[in-house]
Amino acid sequence: MDNKILKLYESYKEGQVNRRDFLKKLAVYAGGTAAALSVLSLLDQKYAKAAGFQDDPGLFSEFITYPGETGDVRAYLARPDIGGKFPGVIVIHENRALQPHIIDVTRRMAQEGFLSIAPDALSPLGGTPEGDENQAAAMMRELDSESTAKNFAAAVKYLKTHPLSTGKVGCTGFCWGGGLTNQVAVLSPDLDAAVPYYGSQPAAEDVAKIKAPVMAHYAGNDERINAGIPAFEEALKAAGIEYHIYMYEGAGHAFNNDSNPDRYHEKAAKLAWERTVAFFKEKLGT
C-alpha cells in the first residue's frame, strides 16, 4: 500500500488528523470516495487485529467466543485496562456484520468504563469476511433470524457471569443491530438497559416481555423505520416500561456511522452518544 496512505492513517489514529479531514485526504490519494472507503476497511481490519491494540495503553481488547444458540459465537471484547469490575454493554453491528466501525464503537464504549463486546452475527457461517462488506451483507441474508437473536441474547448471560463484570448489562445496536437490540430486550428479562439506534420495532405483543428501560434514537429522515414508532410507544406505555424516544431532525438513517460520510451526521451522533452513555451509567453504574 502507498506509503503516504499509511502515514496519513497513522496520523489519523494518533489523533493528529480528524476523521473528516482524514477521509477527504484519503479520497484524494485513493482516487475517489468509494476507493477510499475500501482502503479504509482494509486498514481498519489490519488495525483491529493488532493484539491488545498496544497503541492505546488505556484499554485491553481481544477476540473471544461465548456459547450461543448455534454454537460458539465470536465477539470482539474491549475493557478498561485497570483493576476492578465493570458493567457490561453489548454492541450490535449493522447489516454488514462486524466491520471495523463497530469495533471502534465498542472501544469507545470501553473508554467510558464498560466491559464491552461486539458479537459477530456471521459466526455460524465462519465469521465476517475481511475487507468485503458486500459479501458480508449477502451472508447476513442467509442467517436464521430466530437463532441469530438467541445468539445475541446469549451475550447477556456471558457478560452477567464474566469474572470482570458487575452483573449489570446493557445492549445497544445500530440499524439492523437496533432491531436486534429490541429483540434481545424481548428475549432477556434480565437485561438492565436497551438503547436501539434507528432499529425496527418488535411486535406489539412482544413489547410486554421487555423488562429493561429503553432509550430509542431515530433519524428525522427515516420514514420506513419511523412508521413503527407510534405502535411501539403505545405498547411501551401499556406495559408500563420506562422509555425515552429521541428524534434527530435533519439526520438520516445510520447517522452514527462516522465511517460513511454520506450518512454521518456529527451533531446528531454526538448528542445521541452522550445520551446513551449517560443512560447506561445511570442504569448500569460504573
Beta strands, then each sheet from edge to edge (+ up, - down):
strand 1: 59-68
strand 2: 71-80
strand 3: 86-92
strand 4: 115-119
strand 5: 165-174
strand 6: 193-197
strand 7: 214-221
strand 8: 243-252
sheet 1: 1+ 2- 4+ 3+ 5+ 6+
sheet 2: 7+ 8+
end
